[in-house]
């Protein structure tokens, strides 16, 4: 019996020694987590877990809405008259209430079926107020609902306003319309792509006609701590894979800033006769579609907006 007791004591002592290293593991994990938190704070990612704004209106689709009163816009110098007549399209007047300014954020710049539109921003005039609607894909399955929201906004009689939208945003949305069998946009929609009037008026004066250049030259606007549009795809992937929202919130702010600049640029261009271009004749393609001979003055004509080919964003 004494031998058995001594052997049990020896075994218990060996077990205690074997378990000693494991007791230190939680302490090391806690230290490692503190180091990770400190690293995120130093890199400016301490808001990576901040909740997304808005409400979920469908599986995988968030809706964020903001309103800006007409009084604030007048104070900011961004108010528009009730009826608009553009120098580049003088044959038709457009009501302010029919304007739909829009901009998308996508998973890349190449176009095609693999391109994902994960954010759609739209600015419209409703009851003496500019209303900003932003739709964000929180999961890929919300894509059909995003396209449905786009189709609902593009009612007959509206006037679309974009910056390089004819060659990027519209083809990207049209691809999604086809994939989800949502049909076509109403025929003969007016589309003012402001890139072309800007080019006509300023291509010989500015180094380029990108949106950031136009807003700087025409509005005196300088963006501070803005997330470049080229970083938007990475921000969305980080959100999908790791739930990080810090940079995705910056993409929302970037999209809103783009639309605000679009409104200001529109007001400036409406007062500039240099934006008017020479009338260009059109020819028919083998598919019977109307395209302009001169791509730089494409926005002069009111042709169906779903006939554009995808290319990279300016």
Secondary structure by P-SEA (a helix, b strand, c coil): caaaaaaaaaaaaaaaaaaccccaaaaaaaaaaaaaaaaaaaacccccccccccccccccbbbbbbbbcaaaaaaaccccccbbbbcccccbbbbcccbbbbccccccccccccccccbbbbbbbcccbbbbbbbbcccccaaaaaaaaaaaaccccbbbbbccccccaaaaaaaaaaaacccccccccccccaaaaaaaccccccccccaaaaaaaaccccccccccccaaaaaaaaaaaccccaaaaaaaaaaaaaaaaaaaaaaaaaacccccccbbbbbbccccbbbbcccccccccccccccbbbbbcc
